[in-house]
Amino acid sequence: MGRYKIKAFGITKDIVGGRETVVEVEGNTVSELRLSLQGKYPGLTTLKSLFIAVNNAYADEQTAIKETDEIAMIPPVSGG
């Protein structure tokens, strides 16, 4: 089991209640992290898309994560 500090941006800050959250995950992939986040914060499942970045790069679902990684949730954005 790993304990991960996750930075939140945009609407995800409102969903998790702040700029950061900590989750404990049984596993070490982005996919397992996403499932844990959605379980803890069901509001995340309503987003059209949610990217996970690991160490300043977008990560795919199989990307391995470590407790020391910088992890961020990147919600959908709109511009004009």
MDAnalysis code that builds the backbone (N, CA, C; Angstrom):
import MDAnalysis as mda
import numpy as np

u = mda.Universe.empty(240, n_residues=80, atom_resindex=np.repeat(np.arange(80), 3), trajectory=True)
u.add_TopologyAttr("name", ["N", "CA", "C"] * 80)
u.add_TopologyAttr("resid", np.arange(1, 81))
u.add_TopologyAttr("resname", ["MET", "GLY", "ARG", "TYR", "LYS", "ILE", "LYS", "ALA", "PHE", "GLY", "ILE", "THR", "LYS", "ASP", "ILE", "VAL", "GLY", "GLY", "ARG", "GLU", "THR", "VAL", "VAL", "GLU", "VAL", "GLU", "GLY", "ASN", "THR", "VAL", "SER", "GLU", "LEU", "ARG", "LEU", "SER", "LEU", "GLN", "GLY", "LYS", "TYR", "PRO", "GLY", "LEU", "THR", "THR", "LEU", "LYS", "SER", "LEU", "PHE", "ILE", "ALA", "VAL", "ASN", "ASN", "ALA", "TYR", "ALA", "ASP", "GLU", "GLN", "THR", "ALA", "ILE", "LYS", "GLU", "THR", "ASP", "GLU", "ILE", "ALA", "MET", "ILE", "PRO", "PRO", "VAL", "SER", "GLY", "GLY"])
u.atoms.positions = np.array([
    [0.847, -1.180, 0.000],
    [0.000, 0.000, 0.000],
    [0.885, 1.233, 0.000],
    [0.512, 2.200, -0.827],
    [1.264, 3.442, -0.897],
    [0.410, 4.630, -0.490],
    [1.067, 5.645, 0.001],
    [0.399, 6.896, 0.401],
    [0.905, 7.989, -0.526],
    [-0.028, 8.613, -1.257],
    [0.338, 9.571, -2.302],
    [-0.289, 10.928, -2.048],
    [0.535, 11.973, -2.189],
    [0.040, 13.345, -2.099],
    [-0.259, 13.807, -3.523],
    [-1.498, 14.266, -3.738],
    [-1.969, 14.635, -5.063],
    [-2.306, 16.116, -5.086],
    [-1.773, 16.842, -6.064],
    [-2.122, 18.244, -6.253],
    [-3.392, 18.323, -7.095],
    [-4.259, 19.257, -6.746],
    [-5.533, 19.422, -7.446],
    [-5.570, 20.786, -8.132],
    [-6.073, 20.801, -9.357],
    [-6.193, 22.036, -10.124],
    [-7.622, 22.188, -10.626],
    [-8.017, 23.437, -10.894],
    [-9.332, 23.699, -11.460],
    [-10.449, 23.147, -10.586],
    [-11.434, 22.550, -11.214],
    [-12.604, 22.020, -10.523],
    [-12.246, 20.917, -9.528],
    [-11.128, 20.238, -9.751],
    [-10.768, 19.168, -8.808],
    [-10.467, 19.731, -7.417],
    [-10.024, 20.992, -7.335],
    [-9.812, 21.617, -6.017],
    [-11.119, 21.688, -5.244],
    [-12.202, 22.039, -5.939],
    [-13.508, 22.108, -5.281],
    [-13.973, 20.717, -4.850],
    [-13.730, 19.729, -5.691],
    [-14.200, 18.374, -5.400],
    [-13.476, 17.782, -4.195],
    [-12.161, 17.986, -4.106],
    [-11.405, 17.393, -2.991],
    [-11.308, 18.325, -1.782],
    [-11.742, 19.571, -1.948],
    [-11.751, 20.501, -0.827],
    [-10.436, 21.186, -0.546],
    [-9.613, 21.369, -1.556],
    [-8.351, 22.075, -1.355],
    [-7.369, 21.822, -2.480],
    [-6.182, 22.379, -2.321],
    [-5.144, 22.271, -3.359],
    [-4.453, 20.920, -3.385],
    [-4.558, 20.193, -2.289],
    [-3.904, 18.881, -2.214],
    [-4.790, 17.906, -1.458],
    [-4.578, 16.648, -1.748],
    [-5.216, 15.585, -0.992],
    [-4.226, 14.437, -0.874],
    [-4.461, 13.583, 0.070],
    [-3.614, 12.405, 0.261],
    [-4.515, 11.180, 0.182],
    [-4.084, 10.197, -0.596],
    [-4.836, 8.946, -0.685],
    [-3.894, 7.776, -0.473],
    [-4.455, 6.722, 0.102],
    [-3.722, 5.471, 0.232],
    [-4.233, 4.531, -0.838],
    [-3.305, 3.913, -1.555],
    [-3.641, 3.090, -2.712],
    [-3.021, 1.714, -2.551],
    [-3.830, 0.695, -2.790],
    [-3.294, -0.663, -2.854],
    [-2.866, -0.896, -4.288],
    [-1.616, -0.682, -4.557],
    [-1.081, -0.792, -5.900],
    [-0.170, 0.388, -6.178],
    [0.357, 0.405, -7.388],
    [1.311, 1.456, -7.709],
    [1.203, 1.928, -9.157],
    [-0.023, 1.966, -9.697],
    [-0.196, 2.469, -11.056],
    [-1.187, 3.626, -11.051],
    [-1.151, 4.412, -12.103],
    [-2.090, 5.514, -12.254],
    [-3.521, 4.995, -12.248],
    [-3.764, 3.865, -12.866],
    [-5.106, 3.285, -12.890],
    [-5.613, 3.009, -11.480],
    [-4.789, 2.413, -10.643],
    [-5.184, 2.108, -9.265],
    [-5.369, 3.392, -8.455],
    [-4.523, 4.382, -8.727],
    [-4.659, 5.683, -8.082],
    [-5.987, 6.329, -8.464],
    [-6.320, 6.306, -9.745],
    [-7.569, 6.905, -10.230],
    [-8.779, 6.257, -9.539],
    [-8.782, 4.944, -9.441],
    [-9.882, 4.245, -8.776],
    [-10.004, 4.649, -7.308],
    [-8.889, 4.795, -6.629],
    [-8.908, 5.212, -5.229],
    [-9.422, 6.641, -5.091],
    [-8.979, 7.520, -5.974],
    [-9.449, 8.904, -5.946],
    [-10.950, 8.979, -6.184],
    [-11.432, 8.219, -7.158],
    [-12.862, 8.231, -7.470],
    [-13.682, 7.627, -6.336],
    [-13.124, 6.648, -5.632],
    [-13.812, 6.080, -4.482],
    [-13.907, 7.063, -3.331],
    [-12.849, 7.820, -3.112],
    [-12.814, 8.791, -2.019],
    [-13.599, 10.052, -2.375],
    [-13.558, 10.439, -3.655],
    [-14.216, 11.659, -4.133],
    [-15.088, 11.329, -5.345],
    [-16.309, 10.824, -5.123],
    [-17.171, 10.411, -6.233],
    [-17.441, 11.522, -7.253],
    [-17.328, 12.769, -6.860],
    [-17.527, 13.877, -7.785],
    [-16.557, 13.851, -8.954],
    [-15.419, 13.206, -8.796],
    [-14.449, 13.107, -9.889],
    [-15.001, 12.299, -11.054],
    [-15.923, 11.379, -10.774],
    [-16.479, 10.536, -11.841],
    [-17.391, 11.314, -12.771],
    [-17.820, 12.499, -12.365],
    [-18.711, 13.307, -13.204],
    [-17.953, 14.140, -14.229],
    [-16.646, 14.219, -14.104],
    [-15.850, 15.023, -15.041],
    [-15.767, 14.329, -16.392],
    [-15.845, 15.129, -17.444],
    [-15.775, 14.589, -18.805],
    [-14.433, 13.901, -19.048],
    [-13.390, 14.466, -18.504],
    [-12.068, 13.852, -18.582],
    [-11.272, 14.281, -17.357],
    [-10.298, 13.492, -16.996],
    [-9.414, 13.815, -15.888],
    [-8.056, 13.203, -16.181],
    [-7.101, 14.069, -16.462],
    [-5.748, 13.598, -16.721],
    [-4.983, 13.532, -15.408],
    [-4.077, 12.585, -15.327],
    [-3.165, 12.468, -14.197],
    [-1.762, 12.733, -14.722],
    [-1.073, 13.650, -14.060],
    [0.309, 13.936, -14.425],
    [1.224, 13.413, -13.327],
    [2.334, 12.827, -13.739],
    [3.336, 12.313, -12.808],
    [4.662, 12.957, -13.176],
    [5.227, 13.682, -12.221],
    [6.500, 14.373, -12.436],
    [6.459, 15.259, -13.683],
    [5.391, 16.058, -13.760],
    [5.207, 17.079, -14.803],
    [4.985, 16.527, -16.201],
    [4.545, 15.293, -16.327],
    [4.239, 14.710, -17.642],
    [2.925, 13.933, -17.530],
    [2.076, 14.073, -18.558],
    [0.845, 13.288, -18.571],
    [1.196, 11.804, -18.519],
    [0.444, 11.065, -17.720],
    [0.739, 9.645, -17.523],
    [-0.405, 8.795, -18.059],
    [-0.072, 7.628, -18.599],
    [-1.129, 6.705, -19.010],
    [-1.491, 5.816, -17.822],
    [-2.516, 5.021, -17.984],
    [-3.063, 4.241, -16.881],
    [-2.072, 3.220, -16.313],
    [-1.115, 2.767, -17.107],
    [-0.161, 1.752, -16.644],
    [1.096, 2.351, -16.018],
    [1.210, 3.664, -16.004],
    [2.397, 4.297, -15.436],
    [2.530, 3.943, -13.955],
    [3.713, 3.482, -13.581],
    [3.995, 3.167, -12.178],
    [4.246, 4.463, -11.419],
    [3.774, 4.506, -10.178],
    [3.980, 5.684, -9.341],
    [4.684, 5.285, -8.051],
    [5.417, 6.281, -7.505],
    [6.103, 6.107, -6.223],
    [5.610, 7.197, -5.277],
    [5.731, 6.965, -4.000],
    [5.281, 7.942, -3.011],
    [6.009, 9.272, -3.139],
    [7.197, 9.282, -3.693],
    [7.975, 10.510, -3.825],
    [7.669, 11.274, -5.113],
    [6.841, 10.711, -5.996],
    [6.501, 11.383, -7.251],
    [5.629, 12.607, -6.997],
    [5.762, 13.591, -7.884],
    [4.843, 14.723, -7.881],
    [3.671, 14.338, -8.779],
    [2.482, 14.249, -8.197],
    [1.305, 13.781, -8.919],
    [0.257, 14.885, -8.905],
    [-0.393, 15.088, -10.040],
    [-1.415, 16.130, -10.150],
    [-2.609, 15.633, -10.936],
    [-3.789, 16.151, -10.554],
    [-5.013, 15.903, -11.305],
    [-5.266, 17.113, -12.205],
    [-5.412, 16.865, -13.486],
    [-5.634, 17.940, -14.452],
    [-7.035, 17.752, -15.035],
    [-7.984, 18.635, -14.653],
    [-9.352, 18.502, -15.153],
    [-9.464, 19.062, -16.567],
    [-10.638, 18.869, -17.190],
    [-10.854, 19.483, -18.502],
    [-10.800, 20.994, -18.361],
    [-10.291, 21.648, -19.378],
    [-10.218, 23.107, -19.361],
    [-10.894, 23.657, -20.605],
    [-11.345, 24.888, -20.494],
    [-11.921, 25.538, -21.669],
    [-11.235, 26.880, -21.835],
    [-11.206, 27.326, -23.033],
    [-10.562, 28.594, -23.304],
    [-11.365, 29.372, -24.320],
    [-10.945, 30.567, -24.530],
    [-11.716, 31.383, -25.467],
    [-10.838, 32.192, -26.346],
])
